[in-house]
């Protein structure tokens, strides 16, 4: 086939005023040279470069996303002048192919306009009459590119967003001028196992065969063919072809030859199906282990366009045990499908559409939506639908609006004939999701009818044990369920990645964070922050993934994500960086333990036990191979410091496609665990050997020795603020413990276990991203711990508080989120004169859980030992600056007259223990109650203890500027009456109205993009402000 490559140097011209069309620029010769295609303004370094200095100071704007090195939004003209040195057949059209352009293109050959294209997902093809291209004569190709999308699609869909690939201007991928290729489509009748190849033949003879390129042989010729007008339909019986699985991607090439022209189309038998419960492949259950791809390509600033590049990415994904990729609101190029066909990955593709209520732009709000969505979805299916890896399709992300139109669009297109299962949208903000026959084969969501389907709905259960599942919620969904964007646990940014940004994108967001870290003199702690937060994030991903795998009614999960997301105010949620590279060597080595075809799982109601009790557990396995495993050898082991405490071995049959409990055990390790620790860290491992393969998974559990707990202290002075009595004790050279009381101390911050969700700016949060622990400190000889805050620290952290440390070295220190850099501590020891002082943010006398009592005992033991020899020296004034007294707090806040202060409180839903209802009236300015979901209509209630008259209610909502309130009151908690509305959003809601009752309930109303939440509610008998 005659083909000319148009790659190389083109001329260019910027059209900032958009006047080129009116002035007929296509008739001009452009004078600006050296625009290399494939390429963009950034790869060619033309235009006005971005100035990183503008983003130096840490602000919400500076961390919005990375930036294009040479940004350009508007009209760009490109022109190539050449002499044609080949002869095209005079009786066959020529096709001009630009594989990918972001926006609209218009093309002229010489001065003849060929038309316009506006796909964001598929090649821009132009039909050229052979009469316009003559051998030996000059040819001018002029292209007008407008990368401003005019269909009112917004700028958050990955297919068109500065937050991901950038709003690049140029042409990438293949650029060719070629004799019109053979036009054909593949359609598969799964019920009859027949492949139909439809070729636009005209009157020319055509040969169609199926070949196995891996084995270099033809394997099938058509069983029949039929002429229909200008097309010929060839039918193949493919019932004997091997199925294409992700684990064994058997794929074939359909070879179509017409005259001297031959093309190949990839085909593989998927045989996907779905009923009301499950997804199947070849009548066996399929479970998807997926991650998102959001079109993030920092080197080029546009998608990788070659197969080799995609094989690198997909190999990394498969290397982490995953078998599925969801392309979030975008469609990758042909090379991605070819790579996935070869390597074996189930791809879910979407049109570049993200239209929902969050951004006040729903499907159908603009009339241009209808034509663009219809055409774009049709083009995607026609261009890539024959690839076996193209297994699933959604029109877009979290759509809202005209679902009837979207459903009819899917129903009218031949998705079934391309073996593709569909859903209208990946998740939705619609309250009631209507499912459409032949359009919705499965459901992707975070919840259904108010029942949660991912970990952030069940944070406490997820980490306190290993038994959480989403079975109850999933069983209510009338379709197979895939959990949506699970994870999103933010870790501290790896700033070393800045050095990798040597291409089209500039990490202005990371540079801003780095500058602020330096300004705060915290750079030496950066690696410590990264290590501690990444390890916590990894543990949470493991816990959440295993919760999905325990849910037999769920058909898969999609992580957000394996890779960092640079946009939406910098979401460093990946275990890999934006370049698909490891953030730290070895961090994700264990991921295939819980992301694999076979995953051993142990169900525990708790992770922390008393040494004297029996550990009850259920041994289970998820087998997602396409076969059952008979006589699998199972070994369960409990170890402490490499000493085996318990082991059990047996054989079991592991059924295909199921999560099944294979044995229940009760284990006592009291006699075997011989050490002096108050809390011992043990490892529980479950291994399965079958078909010469070994699958192992492990968990940390903690065992507390209650019989040795310390119940007092003899030579220790204790106080809860920097009091004169404490100062005197230190002057006497005593051993002292200052347990920080947050109600009596300024500048304290409530403790947190769970890290920031997604981004601390996108979802406004001052939460930390974990804690770093000096686990070699003598204190931890009797309280065993890793060097980060894993699950045994949850109760301690949530009941504690941190305080500023000002360049001092702490025993336990929080990892700040990148938008709230400060150095703080939970546990710090210093010498003050001849006295020794331990400052603790943990309330060791309040906690009653085994781990809390064990920590109290370990701390008191250490403070009473010769090992308590602080190195850092402070004077008393420095201590008072660290722990500034706030003795007037109760008076200034009106706590003494507040009827609601620390009274019993509850809510319709709580995000976690850390964010429970009683945090909404505890008098601490840094604690709050909030909900797990950004949904409207939640409420919080307080019991004043007795009926009372009151004149004023003062409420501080978590996001007051976006919230309105309705307050109801009741005398008995059963019959309620409306007290007042507070409809003017503000940081403080003050309701001055006389009322009477015992119970006060606050109902929250707000936009969809925030969660209900409350910092405080105060009820006064007399007005105090």
DRENDRENBA-937523 format. One record per residue (C-alpha): residue in one letter; y, x, z. Coordinates in steps of 0.02 Angstrom, whole numbers, plus 50000, padded with zeros to 5 digits. Layout:
% DRENDRENBA-937523
AYXZ ...
% end
This chain:
% DRENDRENBA-937523
X500005000050000 X501705006949950 X502745010450104 X504355019850142 X504815025250318 X506625022050362 X506555032650520 X507845046450523 X509725048450521 X510795033050490 X512665030650492 X513465019050618 X515065009650657 X515585000550815 X516324983350792 X517164980350959 X518274966450892 X516864958050795 X517834958650633 X516574967050519 X515934951150441 X517674944750398 X518134961750327 X516494963450229 X515984979950308 X514314978850216 X515294983950061 X515944999750145 X515205016950168 X515105021550352 X515775038550400 X514995040950573 X513385050650552 X511945056050663 X511235039750730 X509385043450744 X508205028750718 X507145023550803 X508445024450940 X509915016751031 X511695021251076 X511035029251236 X509665039751154 X510945045151024 X512305048251153 X513635038951056 X515015027951125 X515815028551297 X514655036351428 X514465028051597 X515415036551737 X514255038451888 X515765042051998 X516255023751986 X514645019452078 X514765033152209 X515225022552360 X513845011552427 X514274993552387 X513334978252329 X513974981652154 X513454999952154 X511634995752196 X511494981152076 X510394991251957 X510305007151857 X511485009051708 X511315013651525 X511965031151494 X512955025251342 X513125006451365 X513674995551222 X513744976651219 X514374969251058 X514164971850871 X513454988150804 X513324991650617 X512015003650550 X511865009750372 X510645020450274 X510965027050100 X509475033450006 X508665035449838 X507005026549813 X505675038649755 X504225026249740 X503895011649626 X503574994649702 X502544981949606 X503734970549512 X502714954749547 X502594956349736 X503944954949868 X504424969549977 X504564967650166 X505914976350268 X505244978350445 X506234982550600 X504944981550738 X506094977850883 X507944973650899 X508744966851056 X509764952250991 X510234946250818 X510134956350659 X510884952850488 X510394963550338 X511114967650168 X510264977350028 X511704984949933 X512874970049946 X511554956349941 X511304947650107 X509474945150154 X509764933950306 X509734934950495 X508404936050632 X508604934050820 X506934937350904 X506884947351065 X504994949051058 X504364951250880 X504814961450725 X506314956750620 X505564954550447 X506594952650289 X505914948150118 X506664958949982 X506534955149797 X505784970149702 X507234968649580 X508394975349717 X507394991349737 X507255002449584 X506445019349579 X507675033749561 X509195023149599 X510265023449757 X509925010349890 X511045005550036 X510334996050184 X511634989150303 X511164981050468 X512324971550583 X511614970650761 X512354959350894 X511534962351063 X512494948251144 X511254934151159 X512074917851108 X510724905751165 X511344904651347 X509774912951416 X510634922151558 X510344940551593 X508884941251715 X507374938651603 X506524955551581 X506634953451393 X508534954051402 X509244961851559 X510194976951620 X509104975551777 X507574981151679 X507574989251507 X509444987951482 X510494978651353 X510184991951224 X510934992451050 X509904999650909 X508224998150821 X506575004450893 X504755005150839 X504255004750657 X505615004650524 X504835002450353 X505084995950179 X503394991050111 X502534980349982 X502214963450061 X500684964950173 X499224953350163 X499644937350257 X498204931550364 X497834922950529 X496284922750640 X495694906750725 X494194905350840 X493164889750874 X492434893851043 X491274878851049 X490464883450882 X490724902250902 X491484903050730 X492894914550677 X493994908050537 X495034920450438 X496414911950339 X497134922950201 X498574918850085 X497674924449928 X498554916249784 X497434919949635 X496924937449689 X495154941949742 X494964946149927 X493594954450028 X493444950450214 X492214958750331 X492064962450516 X491784980450563 X491444989850722 X492555005150710 X491805012850866 X490115013350779 X490875015850605 X489915001550522 X490114984250450 X489294971150559 X489684954350477 X490134946450312 X490774928650295 X489484914850306 X490574903550199 X492294902150124 X493384888450054 X494924888349944 X496354877350003 X497914877849893 X498584895749905 X497454900850050 X495624905250070 X494694901350231 X493264913050277 X492084908350416 X491024920250519 X489654916250643 X490114927950786 X488884921450915 X487984938150917 X489544948650943 X489744955851117 X491024947851232 X492654957351262 X492804960151450 X494094970551541 X492654980751612 X491834982351440 X493124979151303 X492024976051152 X493234973451008 X493054972850821 X494134974650667 X494294961150537 X494564970750374 X495474961450236 X495604969850067 X496604963349920 X496714974649769 X497254991749832 X497884984749996 X496854984150156 X497394978350328 X496484976850494 X496634963750629 X495864966250800 X494674952950861 X493634950751017 X492674936351090 X493504931251251 X492664914551279 X493904909651415 X493884892351493 X494534883451645 X494104867951743 X495004860151890 X494444874152006 X494124890651919 X494424901751768 X492854907151676 X492394920151548 X490774916951455 X490404903651587 X490554915851731 X491974915851857 X493424927351818 X494544934151956 X496184942151905 X496834957351998 X498554959351925 X500244967451934 X501884963751848 X502694973451708 X504554969951703 X505044980651552 X505634995651653 X505755011351546 X507025023551622 X506695037551497 X507055027851338 X507945012451402 X506845001951287 X504984997751286 X503705010951242 X503285007451060 X501755018651033 X499955015451084 X499775032151173 X501225028151289 X500465011451336 X498765019251365 X499575030551495 X500325015451585 X498755004851574 X497625019151629 X498715020751785 X498555002151818 X496675001951794 X496535017451901 X497175006952046 X495764994552024 X496754981151931 X496154971651778 X497684961251734 X499524963251690 X500814949451688 X502304953251576 X503664944951678 X504824935351560 X504544946751411 X503304950851275 X502774968951242 X502614976451068 X501034977850962 X500604994851035 X500344987151207 X499074974751142 X498144988251046 X498054999151202 X497454984551309 X496174979451178 X495474996951187 X495565000151375 X495194982551436 X496564972951525 X496894954251529 X498704952251478 X499794937451521 X501274936551404 X502894926851424 X504364922751315 X506004930951372 X506474915551472 X507014914051654 X507974897851672 X507974889451841 X509014881251976 X509384897652065 X510534902851924 X511174885551880 X510414886651707 X508884875851676 X507884873351518 X508864861051412 X510554863751495 X511104871551330 X510554863651166 X510234881051096 X508754882651216 X507674870951114 X507704879850947 X507624897351019 X506174893951138 X505204884751002 X505434898650876 X505154912950998 X503524906051068 X502904902450891 X503334920150835 X502464928150985 X500864918350954 X500864922050766 X501214940550791 X500034944950934 X498894930050967 X497354937750883 X497234951951009 X495834949051135 X496874956751274 X498164942751247 X497234931151365 X498554920951457 X500274914151417 X501744906451509 X503364901351427 X504354910251562 X504664914051744 X505064901051877 X505684888451751 X506524872051790 X507194858651676 X506414849851527 X504564852251562 X504074838551440 X504804848651297 X503924864451357 X502264855551374 X502374847851200 X502794864851127 X501204872651197 X500164857651147 X500744858750967 X500374877250944 X498634884650914 X498424893551082 X496654886851099 X496184893950929 X496824910750989 X495774909951149 X497324909651260 X497434899651421 X499184893351458 X500344887351594 X502094880751567 X502884892351695 X502454906051816 X502964897751979 X504384885151983 X505784879752097 X505374861552055 X504884852152212 X503484842552128 X502544851551992 X501894839751858 X500394846551764 X500164843051579 X498494841851492 X498184855351360 X499734864651421 X499294868951601 X497584877151617 X498024885851779 X499394886251912 X500414901151970 X501384898352130 X501904903752304 X501504886852379 X500914869552330 X501524853652415 X502234864152555 X500614873752585 X500784892552568 X499864903252442 X500494920552485 X500704931852635 X502534929052676 X502064911352727 X500824918152857 X501494935152910 X500814934853088 X499074929053040 X499004941552897 X499224956853007 X498554951753177 X496804949153107 X495834950552946 X495304932352926 X496784924052841 X496434914852679 X497324902152569 X495804891152545 X496564875152615 X498134876152507 X497194881252350 X495944866952366 X497384854552351 X497924861252182 X497084851952039 X497004867851934 X496414885851955 X497664895352065 X498424912552040 X499544918252183 X501294922652125 X502154939452149 X501314943952312 X501934958452415 X503754963252385 X503734974752537 X505214986452522 X505025004652567 X506395017552579 X506905023952406 X506185040452347 X507795049352302 X506875064052222 X506555052252077 X508385054552027 X507885070951944 X506725061451826 X508175051551754 X508545063251611 X508505050251473 X509375034151425 X509625027051599 X510695033551743 X510105029451921 X511845024851982 X511065013952117 X510035028352187 X511495040352173 X512535028452277 X511175027452408 X510995046352408 X512865048652431 X512895036752579 X511405045552658 X512335062052646 X513935054552715 X512965048352866 X512145065652884 X510405058052870 X509755067652719 X508525078052825 X507645061852874 X507395055252695 X505605061352675 X505155054652846 X505885037752799 X504895037352636 X503235042252715 X503305029852859 X503905015152756 X502695018152612 X501205018652728 X501725002152808 X501994994252638 X500275000052581 X499454992452736 X500354975952706 X499844975552523 X498054978352576 X498134964452705 X498884952252581 X497704956452438 X496204954252552 X496854937252608 X496814931852425 X495074938852401 X494434929052550 X495014913052464 X493594906552356 X494714893052283 X495934906052213 X495684913952042 X496784929352060 X498404937452114 X499904945752033 X500744959652130 X502594962752139 X502234975952124 X501384992152086 X502994999052010 X504764999652082 X506034987352013 X507754995451987 X508724979251970 X509154964152078 X510064975852197 X508704989152197 X506974982952247 X505934998252293 X504374987852322 X503154998252220 X501845010352278 X502305019352116 X504055023752058 X504935016451906 X504075029451797 X502325023351847 X502085039451945 X501495041952124 X502865042052254 X501805052952367 X500205062052326 X498675052852391 X499605037552453 X498685025252340 X496995034052336 X496265020552448 X496875006152340 X495245004552243 X494405000752410 X495214983552409 X495604981852222 X493964982852130 X492574973052049 X491644973352214 X492644973152377 X491804973952548 X492794964252678 X492644961952866 X493334946352947 X494094949153119 X495104936553215 X496034951253294 X496284969653259 X496544974253442 X495164972453572 X494814976153753 X493504989553781 X492524978053895 X492354963953768 X491194960953621 X491894962853446 X491384948053340 X491524950053153 X490914942952990 X490364954952853 X490814948552680 X491004953952500 X491914948352345 X490874951752189 X491884950052030 X490654958851918 X489874947651786 X488184948751871 X487444945752041 X486864960952139 X485124959852212 X484504970552355 X486224978352383 X486194990652528 X487534986652657 X488104998552794 X489374994252929 X489995008553038 X491245010053182 X491885027553219 X493135035653336 X493745052953293 X492235055353178 X491015050253316 X489905035653266 X490025021753394 X489005008753301 X488055007153137 X487084992953056 X486144993152890 X485334979152791 X485094972652615 X485894957352539 X486064947752376 X487874947152317 X488194931952209 X489294933852054 X491064927452058 X491104922852241 X491764928152408 X490324926552528 X489974930652710 X488344940452713 X488114943352900 X488894939553069 X488884952753204 X489364954753387 X489634972853434 X489924981353601 X490594999053597 X491095000953780 X489695012953823 X489935023653669 X491835025353679 X492035039053807 X493835044853814 X495325043753929 X496485034253812 X497265017853861 X497225013053676 X495965020953557 X496125020153368 X494445017153286 X493905015353104 X492805001353045 X491995004452876 X490934993252765 X489995000952618 X488944992852483 X487775002152366 X487094993352213 X486634998152035 X486995016452073 X488775012252123 X489565013452295 X490985002352357 X491785005952526 X493244998352621 X493925002552793 X495084995752927 X495895002553083 X495544993253244 X496204997453417 X495254996553580 X496184995353746 X495375000753910 X496014987454029 X495114994954179 X496265010054179 X497945001354151 X499335007854261 X500164994454369 X501565004154452 X502525020354466 X502885030954617 X504205043754575 X505195035154439 X506925027154447 X507075012254328 X508615002654270 X509064991754121 X510804998254086 X511825014154106 X512255009954285 X513075020454423 X511405019954513 X510555027754363 X511895041154354 X511625045354538 X509745046554516 X509965058754373 X511175069154476 X509815070254608 X508655077354474 X507515062254472 X506375055954333 X507205040554259 X506785026654138 X508175016554057 X507425000753984 X508794994553870 X509264976453904 X510024969553742 X511044956553835 X511894969953940 X512104983253806 X513214984753654 X512664990853483 X510824986953503 X509774979953363 X508304968153383 X506624975953344 X505734972253182 X503964975353122 X503964968052947 X505014977452819 X506374970552708 X505794957752581 X506204963152403 X507964970452428 X509124970952578 X510574966252464 X509794953152350 X509144944152505 X510444949652632 X509534958652771 X509844971852903 X507994973252941 X507184990252946 X505764996352835 X504575001852972 X504615015453105 X504245033953107 X503245040453254 X503075058353319 X501225055253349 X500905073253407 X501995070153560 X501035071353725 X501365052953759 X500135048253622 X498665057553695 X498255041453786 X499005029053660 X498255034053493 X499315030653340 X499705036053164 X501395043453119 X502055026553066 X502135009153140 X500505001153090 X499814984853156 X499594989753339 X501494991453352 X501914973753296 X502104965553468 X502974980653542 X504254981653404 X504594963053396 X504904962653583 X505984978253581 X507664984153521 X508375000053447 X509955009553494 X511055022453408 X510555040653431 X511875051053338 X510855065653268 X509615066553411 X507745068153381 X506775052853434 X504965049853480 X505005033253389 X506375029253265 X506635014953142 X506715017852955 X508375010052902 X508495000152742 X509555009152613 X511044997452632 X511174999452820 X511035018052851 X511125022653033 X510095033453148 X509305023553287 X507905025253410 X506615014953505 X506125029353618 X507135044853660 X506985057953797 X508425069053855 X508875080054001 X510445074954097 X510955088654217 X509415091954320 X508745074454291 X507525068654157 X507885052654063 X506795042153948 X507785028753855 X506645014853794 X507004999953686 X505324992453734 X505254979653874 X503664986653950 X503664974854099 X503714959053994 X502304961453868 X500574955553919 X499554959453763 X498274973553777 X499264985253665 X500854981853764 X499994985153930 X499165000753858 X500845007453799 X501625003853968 X500235013554053 X500345028153933 X502245029053951 X502205028354141 X500825041354147 X501835052854036 X503415050654138 X502445054854296 X501645070354218 X502135088454203 X502235086054015 X503855076054037 X505055090254000 X506425084453881 X507165098053771 X508765089353715 X510215090253837 X511565077053861 X512905074153991 X513155057154073 X514635052453963 X513555055253808 X512225043953882 X513515030253910 X514065032053729 X512265030053672 X511965014953784 X513695006953802 X513764993953938 X514174975953893 X514214968254067 X515474955354010 X514344949253869 X513734933853960 X515514928654002 X516264931853830 X514854922753744 X514934908053863 X513104910253908 X513374905054088 X513924887554036 X512814885853881 X511574871653909 X510464878053767 X510374896353821 X508544901953816 X507924884053833 X506294879253744 X506574878753557 X505474874953407 X505654871853221 X504714863553080 X504224880853017 X504454899053068 X504334914452961 X503464924453098 X503434927753285 X504844939953257 X505884926253178 X505324911753285 X506334896853345 X506664904353517 X507664918153431 X508944904853383 X509614902653560 X509154918653653 X510934924853669 X510604940853570 X511774942353422 X510534952153317 X509054940353326 X508814924253230 X507604910753176 X507224908452992 X505984900352874 X504754908752755 X505374899552600 X507044896052519 X506824877252526 X507994863852589 X507834851552732 X507134862352873 X507614859253055 X507764867953224 X507694859153393 X508074863453574 X507594854853736 X509064855853858 X507864852354002 X508694836154054 X509864823253983 X511664829053986 X513404824953925 X514174837853811 X515794839853715 X515494854653600 X514094862153497 X514344879453418 X513104884953285 X512994901553192 X511864898753039 X511054914052963 X511984910952801 X513404899852859 X514474901652705 X513144892752603 X512514880352733 X512964862852790 X512204854452941 X511704837653011 X511504836553201 X510434823153282 X510124820053467 X508784811353570 X508484807053751 X506584806953739 X506164817253583 X505514801853492 X507014791153447 X508434800653364 X510214796353320 X511444805453210 X512734814953310 X513784823253175 X513854831853006 X514594848952982 X514944849252797 X516174863552785 X515214879752759 X515754894252868 X515104908252976 X515344897253129 X515074878453139 X516004870653286 X515664852153319 X516904844753442 X516194827753482 X515574819853642 X513714816953649 X512294813053767 X510474817853759 X509124830153806 X508574835853634 X509714842753499 X509054844853322 X509954853953181 X509504849753002 X509914862852870 X510544859752693 X510854874252573 X510594880752395 X508874886152338 X509214904752343 X509374906152532 X508244901852678 X508704890952826 X509064901552979 X510034901953141 X510774915953245 X511304904953389 X511584887053448 X512624883753603 X512904867053688 X514364865453810 X514834851653930 X516644856753907 X517474865053760 X517524884053773 X518434887853610 
% end
